[in-house]
Structure formats: structure tokens, C-alpha cells
Amino acid sequence: MPMPYGKYQGRLIADLPGAYLAWYARKGFPSGHLGTLLALALELDHNGLKGLLDPLRKPPHGAGQRR
């Protein structure tokens, strides 16, 4: 999901810089689904687990190949 507003509007939440996520944590995450995703992105970044998202970025095997 892309960031819907702000300095990083349009950037995937998973690609937001750790410092920006930490700033949100200090300021307070927005309510709802967006806040949940931002908090999760912070946890992944803080614990060095962003690589877990890499398989989700790759297209499925054989995607785009038609016969």
C-alpha cells in the first residue's frame, strides 16, 4: 500500500525510511489500518526484518508469460 499523503506520498509503506517511521511512533500513529501498517513497518525496520517482504515484491513465477 502506498503512503497516501505527506513527504513520502506514493511510496510503499514498506519502503519508508526508519527515521520517518520512528518520528511517527513518537508523534503517534494515525488510527485505523494505516496506523497499523506504519507500526508494523517500524517493527520490521527496527528489528532488521525488512528482508521478509522481498518475496512479496517479486512477481509470481511465470507472471507475464503467455502462450
mmCIF file as Biopython writes it, N, C-alpha, C and O atoms, coordinates in Angstrom:
data_model
#
loop_
_atom_site.group_PDB
_atom_site.id
_atom_site.type_symbol
_atom_site.label_atom_id
_atom_site.label_alt_id
_atom_site.label_comp_id
_atom_site.label_asym_id
_atom_site.label_entity_id
_atom_site.label_seq_id
_atom_site.pdbx_PDB_ins_code
_atom_site.Cartn_x
_atom_site.Cartn_y
_atom_site.Cartn_z
_atom_site.occupancy
_atom_site.B_iso_or_equiv
_atom_site.auth_seq_id
_atom_site.auth_asym_id
_atom_site.pdbx_PDB_model_num
ATOM 1   N N  . MET A ? 1  ? 0.857  -1.171  0.000   1.0 0.0 1  A 1 
ATOM 2   C CA . MET A ? 1  ? 0.000  0.000   0.000   1.0 0.0 1  A 1 
ATOM 3   C C  . MET A ? 1  ? 0.905  1.237   0.000   1.0 0.0 1  A 1 
ATOM 4   O O  . MET A ? 1  ? 1.850  1.313   0.786   1.0 0.0 1  A 1 
ATOM 5   N N  . PRO A ? 2  ? 0.626  2.183   -0.858  1.0 0.0 2  A 1 
ATOM 6   C CA . PRO A ? 2  ? 1.431  3.409   -0.856  1.0 0.0 2  A 1 
ATOM 7   C C  . PRO A ? 2  ? 0.993  4.367   0.258   1.0 0.0 2  A 1 
ATOM 8   O O  . PRO A ? 2  ? -0.155 4.357   0.702   1.0 0.0 2  A 1 
ATOM 9   N N  . MET A ? 3  ? 1.936  5.179   0.682   1.0 0.0 3  A 1 
ATOM 10  C CA . MET A ? 3  ? 1.644  6.217   1.677   1.0 0.0 3  A 1 
ATOM 11  C C  . MET A ? 3  ? 0.692  7.221   1.023   1.0 0.0 3  A 1 
ATOM 12  O O  . MET A ? 3  ? 1.006  7.751   -0.043  1.0 0.0 3  A 1 
ATOM 13  N N  . PRO A ? 4  ? -0.464 7.494   1.636   1.0 0.0 4  A 1 
ATOM 14  C CA . PRO A ? 4  ? -1.472 8.327   0.973   1.0 0.0 4  A 1 
ATOM 15  C C  . PRO A ? 4  ? -1.214 9.839   1.025   1.0 0.0 4  A 1 
ATOM 16  O O  . PRO A ? 4  ? -1.853 10.588  0.286   1.0 0.0 4  A 1 
ATOM 17  N N  . TYR A ? 5  ? -0.303 10.299  1.870   1.0 0.0 5  A 1 
ATOM 18  C CA . TYR A ? 5  ? -0.088 11.742  1.998   1.0 0.0 5  A 1 
ATOM 19  C C  . TYR A ? 5  ? 1.300  12.012  2.575   1.0 0.0 5  A 1 
ATOM 20  O O  . TYR A ? 5  ? 2.015  11.092  2.972   1.0 0.0 5  A 1 
ATOM 21  N N  . GLY A ? 6  ? 1.658  13.279  2.611   1.0 0.0 6  A 1 
ATOM 22  C CA . GLY A ? 6  ? 2.887  13.706  3.268   1.0 0.0 6  A 1 
ATOM 23  C C  . GLY A ? 6  ? 4.116  13.674  2.380   1.0 0.0 6  A 1 
ATOM 24  O O  . GLY A ? 6  ? 4.026  13.529  1.160   1.0 0.0 6  A 1 
ATOM 25  N N  . LYS A ? 7  ? 5.251  13.811  3.015   1.0 0.0 7  A 1 
ATOM 26  C CA . LYS A ? 7  ? 6.542  13.887  2.333   1.0 0.0 7  A 1 
ATOM 27  C C  . LYS A ? 7  ? 6.794  12.674  1.444   1.0 0.0 7  A 1 
ATOM 28  O O  . LYS A ? 7  ? 7.390  12.799  0.374   1.0 0.0 7  A 1 
ATOM 29  N N  . TYR A ? 8  ? 6.346  11.511  1.880   1.0 0.0 8  A 1 
ATOM 30  C CA . TYR A ? 8  ? 6.598  10.274  1.146   1.0 0.0 8  A 1 
ATOM 31  C C  . TYR A ? 8  ? 5.344  9.755   0.444   1.0 0.0 8  A 1 
ATOM 32  O O  . TYR A ? 8  ? 5.194  8.549   0.247   1.0 0.0 8  A 1 
ATOM 33  N N  . GLN A ? 9  ? 4.457  10.651  0.072   1.0 0.0 9  A 1 
ATOM 34  C CA . GLN A ? 9  ? 3.229  10.262  -0.623  1.0 0.0 9  A 1 
ATOM 35  C C  . GLN A ? 9  ? 3.570  9.441   -1.860  1.0 0.0 9  A 1 
ATOM 36  O O  . GLN A ? 9  ? 4.430  9.822   -2.655  1.0 0.0 9  A 1 
ATOM 37  N N  . GLY A ? 10 ? 2.887  8.311   -2.013  1.0 0.0 10 A 1 
ATOM 38  C CA . GLY A ? 10 ? 3.085  7.448   -3.167  1.0 0.0 10 A 1 
ATOM 39  C C  . GLY A ? 10 ? 4.122  6.364   -2.954  1.0 0.0 10 A 1 
ATOM 40  O O  . GLY A ? 10 ? 4.164  5.398   -3.716  1.0 0.0 10 A 1 
ATOM 41  N N  . ARG A ? 11 ? 4.958  6.498   -1.939  1.0 0.0 11 A 1 
ATOM 42  C CA . ARG A ? 11 ? 5.978  5.475   -1.677  1.0 0.0 11 A 1 
ATOM 43  C C  . ARG A ? 11 ? 5.335  4.334   -0.890  1.0 0.0 11 A 1 
ATOM 44  O O  . ARG A ? 11 ? 4.496  4.566   -0.020  1.0 0.0 11 A 1 
ATOM 45  N N  . LEU A ? 12 ? 5.733  3.107   -1.199  1.0 0.0 12 A 1 
ATOM 46  C CA . LEU A ? 12 ? 5.205  1.971   -0.456  1.0 0.0 12 A 1 
ATOM 47  C C  . LEU A ? 12 ? 5.550  2.109   1.022   1.0 0.0 12 A 1 
ATOM 48  O O  . LEU A ? 12 ? 6.654  2.526   1.373   1.0 0.0 12 A 1 
ATOM 49  N N  . ILE A ? 13 ? 4.615  1.762   1.872   1.0 0.0 13 A 1 
ATOM 50  C CA . ILE A ? 13 ? 4.841  1.858   3.309   1.0 0.0 13 A 1 
ATOM 51  C C  . ILE A ? 13 ? 6.038  1.008   3.718   1.0 0.0 13 A 1 
ATOM 52  O O  . ILE A ? 13 ? 6.787  1.389   4.617   1.0 0.0 13 A 1 
ATOM 53  N N  . ALA A ? 14 ? 6.222  -0.120  3.078   1.0 0.0 14 A 1 
ATOM 54  C CA . ALA A ? 14 ? 7.360  -0.989  3.383   1.0 0.0 14 A 1 
ATOM 55  C C  . ALA A ? 14 ? 8.692  -0.340  3.032   1.0 0.0 14 A 1 
ATOM 56  O O  . ALA A ? 14 ? 9.733  -0.776  3.525   1.0 0.0 14 A 1 
ATOM 57  N N  . ASP A ? 15 ? 8.685  0.689   2.194   1.0 0.0 15 A 1 
ATOM 58  C CA . ASP A ? 15 ? 9.914  1.359   1.769   1.0 0.0 15 A 1 
ATOM 59  C C  . ASP A ? 15 ? 10.161 2.685   2.485   1.0 0.0 15 A 1 
ATOM 60  O O  . ASP A ? 15 ? 11.104 3.400   2.145   1.0 0.0 15 A 1 
ATOM 61  N N  . LEU A ? 16 ? 9.339  3.019   3.459   1.0 0.0 16 A 1 
ATOM 62  C CA . LEU A ? 16 ? 9.532  4.276   4.183   1.0 0.0 16 A 1 
ATOM 63  C C  . LEU A ? 16 ? 10.795 4.194   5.039   1.0 0.0 16 A 1 
ATOM 64  O O  . LEU A ? 16 ? 11.102 3.139   5.594   1.0 0.0 16 A 1 
ATOM 65  N N  . PRO A ? 17 ? 11.529 5.306   5.146   1.0 0.0 17 A 1 
ATOM 66  C CA . PRO A ? 17 ? 12.747 5.304   5.966   1.0 0.0 17 A 1 
ATOM 67  C C  . PRO A ? 17 ? 12.437 5.068   7.446   1.0 0.0 17 A 1 
ATOM 68  O O  . PRO A ? 17 ? 11.401 5.491   7.959   1.0 0.0 17 A 1 
ATOM 69  N N  . GLY A ? 18 ? 13.356 4.387   8.108   1.0 0.0 18 A 1 
ATOM 70  C CA . GLY A ? 18 ? 13.185 4.098   9.529   1.0 0.0 18 A 1 
ATOM 71  C C  . GLY A ? 18 ? 13.031 5.346   10.378  1.0 0.0 18 A 1 
ATOM 72  O O  . GLY A ? 18 ? 12.260 5.354   11.337  1.0 0.0 18 A 1 
ATOM 73  N N  . ALA A ? 19 ? 13.764 6.409   10.030  1.0 0.0 19 A 1 
ATOM 74  C CA . ALA A ? 19 ? 13.671 7.652   10.808  1.0 0.0 19 A 1 
ATOM 75  C C  . ALA A ? 19 ? 12.265 8.253   10.719  1.0 0.0 19 A 1 
ATOM 76  O O  . ALA A ? 19 ? 11.762 8.807   11.696  1.0 0.0 19 A 1 
ATOM 77  N N  . TYR A ? 20 ? 11.640 8.144   9.557   1.0 0.0 20 A 1 
ATOM 78  C CA . TYR A ? 20 ? 10.273 8.652   9.378   1.0 0.0 20 A 1 
ATOM 79  C C  . TYR A ? 20 ? 9.290  7.827   10.209  1.0 0.0 20 A 1 
ATOM 80  O O  . TYR A ? 20 ? 8.385  8.376   10.837  1.0 0.0 20 A 1 
ATOM 81  N N  . LEU A ? 21 ? 9.473  6.516   10.207  1.0 0.0 21 A 1 
ATOM 82  C CA . LEU A ? 21 ? 8.603  5.646   10.997  1.0 0.0 21 A 1 
ATOM 83  C C  . LEU A ? 21 ? 8.786  5.902   12.491  1.0 0.0 21 A 1 
ATOM 84  O O  . LEU A ? 21 ? 7.817  5.892   13.250  1.0 0.0 21 A 1 
ATOM 85  N N  . ALA A ? 22 ? 10.036 6.133   12.912  1.0 0.0 22 A 1 
ATOM 86  C CA . ALA A ? 22 ? 10.306 6.434   14.321  1.0 0.0 22 A 1 
ATOM 87  C C  . ALA A ? 22 ? 9.667  7.768   14.713  1.0 0.0 22 A 1 
ATOM 88  O O  . ALA A ? 22 ? 9.158  7.914   15.824  1.0 0.0 22 A 1 
ATOM 89  N N  . TRP A ? 23 ? 9.695  8.736   13.797  1.0 0.0 23 A 1 
ATOM 90  C CA . TRP A ? 23 ? 9.053  10.020  14.059  1.0 0.0 23 A 1 
ATOM 91  C C  . TRP A ? 23 ? 7.553  9.816   14.278  1.0 0.0 23 A 1 
ATOM 92  O O  . TRP A ? 23 ? 6.965  10.394  15.192  1.0 0.0 23 A 1 
ATOM 93  N N  . TYR A ? 24 ? 6.948  8.995   13.435  1.0 0.0 24 A 1 
ATOM 94  C CA . TYR A ? 24 ? 5.519  8.706   13.600  1.0 0.0 24 A 1 
ATOM 95  C C  . TYR A ? 24 ? 5.254  8.027   14.938  1.0 0.0 24 A 1 
ATOM 96  O O  . TYR A ? 24 ? 4.252  8.311   15.593  1.0 0.0 24 A 1 
ATOM 97  N N  . ALA A ? 25 ? 6.141  7.138   15.340  1.0 0.0 25 A 1 
ATOM 98  C CA . ALA A ? 25 ? 5.957  6.450   16.618  1.0 0.0 25 A 1 
ATOM 99  C C  . ALA A ? 25 ? 5.980  7.452   17.778  1.0 0.0 25 A 1 
ATOM 100 O O  . ALA A ? 25 ? 5.203  7.328   18.725  1.0 0.0 25 A 1 
ATOM 101 N N  . ARG A ? 26 ? 6.867  8.436   17.701  1.0 0.0 26 A 1 
ATOM 102 C CA . ARG A ? 26 ? 6.926  9.469   18.749  1.0 0.0 26 A 1 
ATOM 103 C C  . ARG A ? 26 ? 5.701  10.383  18.704  1.0 0.0 26 A 1 
ATOM 104 O O  . ARG A ? 26 ? 5.155  10.758  19.742  1.0 0.0 26 A 1 
ATOM 105 N N  . LYS A ? 27 ? 5.280  10.735  17.494  1.0 0.0 27 A 1 
ATOM 106 C CA . LYS A ? 27 ? 4.149  11.651  17.305  1.0 0.0 27 A 1 
ATOM 107 C C  . LYS A ? 27 ? 2.823  10.957  17.600  1.0 0.0 27 A 1 
ATOM 108 O O  . LYS A ? 27 ? 1.888  11.562  18.126  1.0 0.0 27 A 1 
ATOM 109 N N  . GLY A ? 28 ? 2.767  9.681   17.252  1.0 0.0 28 A 1 
ATOM 110 C CA . GLY A ? 28 ? 1.539  8.901   17.378  1.0 0.0 28 A 1 
ATOM 111 C C  . GLY A ? 28 ? 1.060  8.468   16.005  1.0 0.0 28 A 1 
ATOM 112 O O  . GLY A ? 28 ? 0.827  9.301   15.129  1.0 0.0 28 A 1 
ATOM 113 N N  . PHE A ? 29 ? 0.915  7.179   15.820  1.0 0.0 29 A 1 
ATOM 114 C CA . PHE A ? 29 ? 0.454  6.665   14.533  1.0 0.0 29 A 1 
ATOM 115 C C  . PHE A ? 29 ? -1.000 7.059   14.315  1.0 0.0 29 A 1 
ATOM 116 O O  . PHE A ? 29 ? -1.762 7.174   15.275  1.0 0.0 29 A 1 
ATOM 117 N N  . PRO A ? 30 ? -1.391 7.267   13.058  1.0 0.0 30 A 1 
ATOM 118 C CA . PRO A ? 30 ? -2.806 7.547   12.798  1.0 0.0 30 A 1 
ATOM 119 C C  . PRO A ? 30 ? -3.657 6.332   13.163  1.0 0.0 30 A 1 
ATOM 120 O O  . PRO A ? 30 ? -3.159 5.208   13.235  1.0 0.0 30 A 1 
ATOM 121 N N  . SER A ? 31 ? -4.915 6.570   13.385  1.0 0.0 31 A 1 
ATOM 122 C CA . SER A ? 31 ? -5.809 5.464   13.724  1.0 0.0 31 A 1 
ATOM 123 C C  . SER A ? 31 ? -6.136 4.658   12.475  1.0 0.0 31 A 1 
ATOM 124 O O  . SER A ? 31 ? -5.941 5.116   11.349  1.0 0.0 31 A 1 
ATOM 125 N N  . GLY A ? 32 ? -6.624 3.478   12.695  1.0 0.0 32 A 1 
ATOM 126 C CA . GLY A ? 32 ? -7.086 2.639   11.593  1.0 0.0 32 A 1 
ATOM 127 C C  . GLY A ? 32 ? -5.999 1.800   10.949  1.0 0.0 32 A 1 
ATOM 128 O O  . GLY A ? 32 ? -4.930 1.571   11.514  1.0 0.0 32 A 1 
ATOM 129 N N  . HIS A ? 33 ? -6.317 1.352   9.746   1.0 0.0 33 A 1 
ATOM 130 C CA . HIS A ? 33 ? -5.461 0.424   9.009   1.0 0.0 33 A 1 
ATOM 131 C C  . HIS A ? 33 ? -4.093 1.035   8.706   1.0 0.0 33 A 1 
ATOM 132 O O  . HIS A ? 33 ? -3.075 0.352   8.814   1.0 0.0 33 A 1 
ATOM 133 N N  . LEU A ? 34 ? -4.063 2.299   8.331   1.0 0.0 34 A 1 
ATOM 134 C CA . LEU A ? 34 ? -2.796 2.957   8.014   1.0 0.0 34 A 1 
ATOM 135 C C  . LEU A ? 34 ? -1.863 2.953   9.221   1.0 0.0 34 A 1 
ATOM 136 O O  . LEU A ? 34 ? -0.680 2.645   9.083   1.0 0.0 34 A 1 
ATOM 137 N N  . GLY A ? 35 ? -2.372 3.286   10.384  1.0 0.0 35 A 1 
ATOM 138 C CA . GLY A ? 35 ? -1.554 3.288   11.593  1.0 0.0 35 A 1 
ATOM 139 C C  . GLY A ? 35 ? -1.009 1.910   11.919  1.0 0.0 35 A 1 
ATOM 140 O O  . GLY A ? 35 ? 0.136  1.773   12.349  1.0 0.0 35 A 1 
ATOM 141 N N  . THR A ? 36 ? -1.829 0.892   11.713  1.0 0.0 36 A 1 
ATOM 142 C CA . THR A ? 36 ? -1.390 -0.483  11.943  1.0 0.0 36 A 1 
ATOM 143 C C  . THR A ? 36 ? -0.247 -0.847  11.006  1.0 0.0 36 A 1 
ATOM 144 O O  . THR A ? 36 ? 0.738  -1.454  11.428  1.0 0.0 36 A 1 
ATOM 145 N N  . LEU A ? 37 ? -0.377 -0.476  9.734   1.0 0.0 37 A 1 
ATOM 146 C CA . LEU A ? 37 ? 0.678  -0.781  8.762   1.0 0.0 37 A 1 
ATOM 147 C C  . LEU A ? 37 ? 1.963  -0.018  9.067   1.0 0.0 37 A 1 
ATOM 148 O O  . LEU A ? 37 ? 3.055  -0.570  8.933   1.0 0.0 37 A 1 
ATOM 149 N N  . LEU A ? 38 ? 1.846  1.236   9.474   1.0 0.0 38 A 1 
ATOM 150 C CA . LEU A ? 38 ? 3.032  2.018   9.822   1.0 0.0 38 A 1 
ATOM 151 C C  . LEU A ? 38 ? 3.739  1.420   11.040  1.0 0.0 38 A 1 
ATOM 152 O O  . LEU A ? 38 ? 4.967  1.348   11.068  1.0 0.0 38 A 1 
ATOM 153 N N  . ALA A ? 39 ? 2.977  0.997   12.036  1.0 0.0 39 A 1 
ATOM 154 C CA . ALA A ? 39 ? 3.567  0.377   13.224  1.0 0.0 39 A 1 
ATOM 155 C C  . ALA A ? 39 ? 4.265  -0.931  12.862  1.0 0.0 39 A 1 
ATOM 156 O O  . ALA A ? 39 ? 5.347  -1.220  13.373  1.0 0.0 39 A 1 
ATOM 157 N N  . LEU A ? 40 ? 3.657  -1.712  11.992  1.0 0.0 40 A 1 
ATOM 158 C CA . LEU A ? 40 ? 4.278  -2.960  11.551  1.0 0.0 40 A 1 
ATOM 159 C C  . LEU A ? 40 ? 5.560  -2.686  10.772  1.0 0.0 40 A 1 
ATOM 160 O O  . LEU A ? 40 ? 6.563  -3.373  10.966  1.0 0.0 40 A 1 
ATOM 161 N N  . ALA A ? 41 ? 5.532  -1.690  9.897   1.0 0.0 41 A 1 
ATOM 162 C CA . ALA A ? 41 ? 6.728  -1.328  9.134   1.0 0.0 41 A 1 
ATOM 163 C C  . ALA A ? 41 ? 7.852  -0.895  10.072  1.0 0.0 41 A 1 
ATOM 164 O O  . ALA A ? 41 ? 9.015  -1.217  9.831   1.0 0.0 41 A 1 
ATOM 165 N N  . LEU A ? 42 ? 7.515  -0.168  11.140  1.0 0.0 42 A 1 
ATOM 166 C CA . LEU A ? 42 ? 8.521  0.240   12.119  1.0 0.0 42 A 1 
ATOM 167 C C  . LEU A ? 42 ? 9.127  -0.981  12.805  1.0 0.0 42 A 1 
ATOM 168 O O  . LEU A ? 42 ? 10.345 -1.057  12.968  1.0 0.0 42 A 1 
ATOM 169 N N  . GLU A ? 43 ? 8.298  -1.924  13.205  1.0 0.0 43 A 1 
ATOM 170 C CA . GLU A ? 43 ? 8.805  -3.136  13.859  1.0 0.0 43 A 1 
ATOM 171 C C  . GLU A ? 43 ? 9.739  -3.910  12.936  1.0 0.0 43 A 1 
ATOM 172 O O  . GLU A ? 43 ? 10.797 -4.371  13.363  1.0 0.0 43 A 1 
ATOM 173 N N  . LEU A ? 44 ? 9.351  -4.052  11.680  1.0 0.0 44 A 1 
ATOM 174 C CA . LEU A ? 44 ? 10.198 -4.765  10.722  1.0 0.0 44 A 1 
ATOM 175 C C  . LEU A ? 44 ? 11.526 -4.046  10.534  1.0 0.0 44 A 1 
ATOM 176 O O  . LEU A ? 44 ? 12.579 -4.683  10.496  1.0 0.0 44 A 1 
ATOM 177 N N  . ASP A ? 45 ? 11.483 -2.724  10.415  1.0 0.0 45 A 1 
ATOM 178 C CA . ASP A ? 45 ? 12.704 -1.946  10.222  1.0 0.0 45 A 1 
ATOM 179 C C  . ASP A ? 45 ? 13.590 -2.008  11.465  1.0 0.0 45 A 1 
ATOM 180 O O  . ASP A ? 45 ? 14.793 -2.252  11.364  1.0 0.0 45 A 1 
ATOM 181 N N  . HIS A ? 46 ? 13.006 -1.791  12.614  1.0 0.0 46 A 1 
ATOM 182 C CA . HIS A ? 46 ? 13.760 -1.749  13.868  1.0 0.0 46 A 1 
ATOM 183 C C  . HIS A ? 46 ? 14.449 -3.082  14.166  1.0 0.0 46 A 1 
ATOM 184 O O  . HIS A ? 46 ? 15.552 -3.107  14.713  1.0 0.0 46 A 1 
ATOM 185 N N  . ASN A ? 47 ? 13.807 -4.170  13.810  1.0 0.0 47 A 1 
ATOM 186 C CA . ASN A ? 47 ? 14.351 -5.500  14.090  1.0 0.0 47 A 1 
ATOM 187 C C  . ASN A ? 47 ? 15.117 -6.096  12.920  1.0 0.0 47 A 1 
ATOM 188 O O  . ASN A ? 47 ? 15.493 -7.268  12.953  1.0 0.0 47 A 1 
ATOM 189 N N  . GLY A ? 48 ? 15.351 -5.291  11.883  1.0 0.0 48 A 1 
ATOM 190 C CA . GLY A ? 48 ? 16.135 -5.758  10.742  1.0 0.0 48 A 1 
ATOM 191 C C  . GLY A ? 48 ? 15.451 -6.849  9.936   1.0 0.0 48 A 1 
ATOM 192 O O  . GLY A ? 48 ? 16.116 -7.728  9.388   1.0 0.0 48 A 1 
ATOM 193 N N  . LEU A ? 49 ? 14.145 -6.799  9.863   1.0 0.0 49 A 1 
ATOM 194 C CA . LEU A ? 49 ? 13.379 -7.859  9.201   1.0 0.0 49 A 1 
ATOM 195 C C  . LEU A ? 49 ? 12.729 -7.422  7.895   1.0 0.0 49 A 1 
ATOM 196 O O  . LEU A ? 49 ? 11.861 -8.126  7.378   1.0 0.0 49 A 1 
ATOM 197 N N  . LYS A ? 50 ? 13.128 -6.280  7.352   1.0 0.0 50 A 1 
ATOM 198 C CA . LYS A ? 50 ? 12.505 -5.813  6.107   1.0 0.0 50 A 1 
ATOM 199 C C  . LYS A ? 50 ? 12.702 -6.808  4.965   1.0 0.0 50 A 1 
ATOM 200 O O  . LYS A ? 50 ? 11.901 -6.842  4.030   1.0 0.0 50 A 1 
ATOM 201 N N  . GLY A ? 51 ? 13.750 -7.612  5.032   1.0 0.0 51 A 1 
ATOM 202 C CA . GLY A ? 51 ? 14.000 -8.618  4.005   1.0 0.0 51 A 1 
ATOM 203 C C  . GLY A ? 51 ? 12.885 -9.648  3.897   1.0 0.0 51 A 1 
ATOM 204 O O  . GLY A ? 51 ? 12.752 -10.311 2.868   1.0 0.0 51 A 1 
ATOM 205 N N  . LEU A ? 52 ? 12.086 -9.787  4.945   1.0 0.0 52 A 1 
ATOM 206 C CA . LEU A ? 52 ? 10.958 -10.724 4.892   1.0 0.0 52 A 1 
ATOM 207 C C  . LEU A ? 52 ? 9.940  -10.328 3.828   1.0 0.0 52 A 1 
ATOM 208 O O  . LEU A ? 52 ? 9.166  -11.163 3.360   1.0 0.0 52 A 1 
ATOM 209 N N  . LEU A ? 53 ? 9.944  -9.060  3.450   1.0 0.0 53 A 1 
ATOM 210 C CA . LEU A ? 53 ? 8.983  -8.578  2.461   1.0 0.0 53 A 1 
ATOM 211 C C  . LEU A ? 53 ? 9.465  -8.781  1.026   1.0 0.0 53 A 1 
ATOM 212 O O  . LEU A ? 53 ? 8.678  -8.644  0.090   1.0 0.0 53 A 1 
ATOM 213 N N  . ASP A ? 54 ? 10.741 -9.102  0.840   1.0 0.0 54 A 1 
ATOM 214 C CA . ASP A ? 54 ? 11.293 -9.245  -0.511  1.0 0.0 54 A 1 
ATOM 215 C C  . ASP A ? 54 ? 10.539 -10.255 -1.377  1.0 0.0 54 A 1 
ATOM 216 O O  . ASP A ? 54 ? 10.268 -9.960  -2.541  1.0 0.0 54 A 1 
ATOM 217 N N  . PRO A ? 55 ? 10.188 -11.435 -0.857  1.0 0.0 55 A 1 
ATOM 218 C CA . PRO A ? 55 ? 9.446  -12.379 -1.719  1.0 0.0 55 A 1 
ATOM 219 C C  . PRO A ? 55 ? 8.104  -11.827 -2.203  1.0 0.0 55 A 1 
ATOM 220 O O  . PRO A ? 55 ? 7.603  -12.243 -3.248  1.0 0.0 55 A 1 
ATOM 221 N N  . LEU A ? 56 ? 7.531  -10.909 -1.462  1.0 0.0 56 A 1 
ATOM 222 C CA . LEU A ? 56 ? 6.249  -10.326 -1.860  1.0 0.0 56 A 1 
ATOM 223 C C  . LEU A ? 56 ? 6.416  -9.304  -2.975  1.0 0.0 56 A 1 
ATOM 224 O O  . LEU A ? 56 ? 5.453  -8.979  -3.670  1.0 0.0 56 A 1 
ATOM 225 N N  . ARG A ? 57 ? 7.628  -8.797  -3.148  1.0 0.0 57 A 1 
ATOM 226 C CA . ARG A ? 57 ? 7.899  -7.800  -4.181  1.0 0.0 57 A 1 
ATOM 227 C C  . ARG A ? 57 ? 8.137  -8.433  -5.546  1.0 0.0 57 A 1 
ATOM 228 O O  . ARG A ? 57 ? 7.925  -7.792  -6.575  1.0 0.0 57 A 1 
ATOM 229 N N  . LYS A ? 58 ? 8.571  -9.677  -5.558  1.0 0.0 58 A 1 
ATOM 230 C CA . LYS A ? 58 ? 8.889  -10.345 -6.819  1.0 0.0 58 A 1 
ATOM 231 C C  . LYS A ? 58 ? 7.601  -10.829 -7.479  1.0 0.0 58 A 1 
ATOM 232 O O  . LYS A ? 58 ? 6.690  -11.302 -6.799  1.0 0.0 58 A 1 
ATOM 233 N N  . PRO A ? 59 ? 7.526  -10.708 -8.805  1.0 0.0 59 A 1 
ATOM 234 C CA . PRO A ? 59 ? 6.332  -11.231 -9.484  1.0 0.0 59 A 1 
ATOM 235 C C  . PRO A ? 59 ? 6.289  -12.752 -9.355  1.0 0.0 59 A 1 
ATOM 236 O O  . PRO A ? 59 ? 7.337  -13.394 -9.280  1.0 0.0 59 A 1 
ATOM 237 N N  . PRO A ? 60 ? 5.110  -13.324 -9.330  1.0 0.0 60 A 1 
ATOM 238 C CA . PRO A ? 60 ? 4.994  -14.780 -9.252  1.0 0.0 60 A 1 
ATOM 239 C C  . PRO A ? 60 ? 5.719  -15.439 -10.416 1.0 0.0 60 A 1 
ATOM 240 O O  . PRO A ? 60 ? 5.829  -14.861 -11.497 1.0 0.0 60 A 1 
ATOM 241 N N  . HIS A ? 61 ? 6.204  -16.630 -10.191 1.0 0.0 61 A 1 
ATOM 242 C CA . HIS A ? 61 ? 6.920  -17.376 -11.225 1.0 0.0 61 A 1 
ATOM 243 C C  . HIS A ? 61 ? 6.028  -17.529 -12.455 1.0 0.0 61 A 1 
ATOM 244 O O  . HIS A ? 61 ? 4.899  -18.012 -12.370 1.0 0.0 61 A 1 
ATOM 245 N N  . GLY A ? 62 ? 6.556  -17.112 -13.581 1.0 0.0 62 A 1 
ATOM 246 C CA . GLY A ? 62 ? 5.821  -17.232 -14.832 1.0 0.0 62 A 1 
ATOM 247 C C  . GLY A ? 62 ? 4.851  -16.095 -15.093 1.0 0.0 62 A 1 
ATOM 248 O O  . GLY A ? 62 ? 4.131  -16.118 -16.091 1.0 0.0 62 A 1 
ATOM 249 N N  . ALA A ? 63 ? 4.818  -15.105 -14.220 1.0 0.0 63 A 1 
ATOM 250 C CA . ALA A ? 63 ? 3.897  -13.984 -14.431 1.0 0.0 63 A 1 
ATOM 251 C C  . ALA A ? 63 ? 4.284  -13.225 -15.690 1.0 0.0 63 A 1 
ATOM 252 O O  . ALA A ? 63 ? 5.463  -12.970 -15.937 1.0 0.0 63 A 1 
ATOM 253 N N  . GLY A ? 64 ? 3.321  -12.881 -16.452 1.0 0.0 64 A 1 
ATOM 254 C CA . GLY A ? 64 ? 3.570  -12.119 -17.667 1.0 0.0 64 A 1 
ATOM 255 C C  . GLY A ? 64 ? 3.933  -12.970 -18.866 1.0 0.0 64 A 1 
ATOM 256 O O  . GLY A ? 64 ? 4.119  -12.447 -19.965 1.0 0.0 64 A 1 
ATOM 257 N N  . GLN A ? 65 ? 4.033  -14.261 -18.673 1.0 0.0 65 A 1 
ATOM 258 C CA . GLN A ? 65 ? 4.356  -15.143 -19.794 1.0 0.0 65 A 1 
ATOM 259 C C  . GLN A ? 65 ? 3.068  -15.774 -20.307 1.0 0.0 65 A 1 
ATOM 260 O O  . GLN A ? 65 ? 2.366  -16.476 -19.580 1.0 0.0 65 A 1 
ATOM 261 N N  . ARG A ? 66 ? 2.780  -15.512 -21.551 1.0 0.0 66 A 1 
ATOM 262 C CA . ARG A ? 66 ? 1.581  -16.098 -22.164 1.0 0.0 66 A 1 
ATOM 263 C C  . ARG A ? 66 ? 1.990  -16.927 -23.350 1.0 0.0 66 A 1 
ATOM 264 O O  . ARG A ? 66 ? 2.992  -16.653 -24.011 1.0 0.0 66 A 1 
ATOM 265 N N  . ARG A ? 67 ? 1.226  -17.910 -23.602 1.0 0.0 67 A 1 
ATOM 266 C CA . ARG A ? 67 ? 1.491  -18.771 -24.759 1.0 0.0 67 A 1 
ATOM 267 C C  . ARG A ? 67 ? 0.440  -18.579 -25.797 1.0 0.0 67 A 1 
ATOM 268 O O  . ARG A ? 67 ? 0.488  -19.216 -26.849 1.0 0.0 67 A 1 
#
